[in-house]
Amino acid sequence: MYIVQIASECAPVIKAGGLGDVVYGLSRELETRGHCVEIILPKYDCMRYDHIWGLHDAYLNLWVPWYGAAIHCSVYCGWVHGRVCFFIEPHSQDNFFNRGCYYGCDDDNMRFAFFSKAALEFLLRSNKRPDVIHCHDWQTGLIPPLLFEIYKYHGMEYQRVCYTIHNFKHQGIAGADALRATGLNQEAYYFQYDKLRDNFNPFALNLMKGGIVYANAITTVSPNHAWEARYTDVGCGLGHTLHLHQDRFSGVLNGIDYDFWNPEVDRYIPCKYTKETFEDKAKNKKALRERLLLRDVDKPIVAYIGRLDNQKGVHLVHHAIYYALDRGAQFVLLGSATEPGINAHFQHEKRFLNDNPDVHLELGFNEELSHLIYAGADMIVVPSNYEPCGLTQMIGLKYGTVPIARGVGGLVNTVFDRDYDENVPPEKRNGYVFYDTDYLAIESAMDRAIGLWHYYPDEFQKLALQGMEYDYSWNNPGEEYVKIYDWIRHHW
Ligand code: ADP
């Protein structure tokens, strides 16, 4: 099969969050399975050019229709750790992708509406006719409408689209400009509720909704999140639309890259280990303590790794620090906050706890340190308010670091409570789960985990080893996506 991924990120060259990892990881898995995959991305000025090999011109004179005129673009091609990527560079005074950032501009809607249009125009003009176009998140939500309302009539009638939603919170709420600019000219037609009109703001378009309405298959990043999006408020107003299109909507759990996240081969950790040499994990714990100046005592290390924002349940992260200290554990936090208030709060905590030899707060983004923490910690807390899939618990499991997670989103599909999960046999359980967002809930889960570590160390080790047994690589998701691609190729 010939598959083209169109996205605003692809790790490691363009990465702001989990989306980048998925685009890269899935593409690699599909190639391993023998499919041909190409990735189309914007050519941002601030992307990591050092991760691109052999960047060269692929299509120098691409004219992309825009507001009845056209913008001149150049398309470059290069390899990102083996994946073929095309980068679109528009030459106009809008400077869409030369802003020193990926997202966060006032005209983000127009920047990515342009990117969506340009990606399809590139496919059309360069005679690329993929079997499946796989696009991601609100940034590429206009691709399904554009394909089926315009490009289908210009020689792309056999192309099928799979649309994956990684985060319902950002939907691309836009004005009619996005229609006029991209050539979707009949405003009244697209402004209907069964098309792109936002379900709650009658004067706005919703680009993500457009993707849902027009795509041949819609997925989100875990089965439980697919359910939540339809039946709870995490669908952020799109639940009804998803109901209407339920026969095309499903959840596919993300995978993680086991060449990178794997204690057997991890080049960032001082001592590699496997299930058979699990005792070597202790050497990483020692190294972690040395690195972060924690004292070497007989206590478990509880960790938190992740963004510090409301999605991640920061009030519970804060509470977990003090509760762990209180219960005879050490705590390590690695997190970055974009919101000034949350940042100030954790800066304050860091100063307050500075002299405590049982805790270290590292504020900022540090990939290398994150590997050492996954390898050195005994437990990892994931108290998210909502979590479409969540990678940290899956990485933790691979490193034999027991997750203590809130039962939401993808966490429900990946973490199974040692004491209470009745759907999973005891020998398959791998962590601790709590449900409420109050302090008592997380306390009870942490209590059970820390208690087991202190009083039944053999049982705790058994639990960690059971977690390492799980396969959360791209193998299963890759297979599921191939099934979805096959389905849309043969049923539409
Ligand atoms: P989200 O995509 O919502 O941020 P995920 O759990 O899906 O959350 O993915 C988070 C990824 O980012 C994980 O690989 C985690 O290790 C990494 N990460 C998050 N914060 C940091 C940080 N401060 N330093 C290093 N890595 C981080």
Residues whose N, C-alpha, C, O or C-beta is under 5 A from the ligand:
A	BS01	ADP	G17 G18 I305 G306 R307 L334 G335 S336 G364 F365 N366 E367 S370 G390 L391 T392
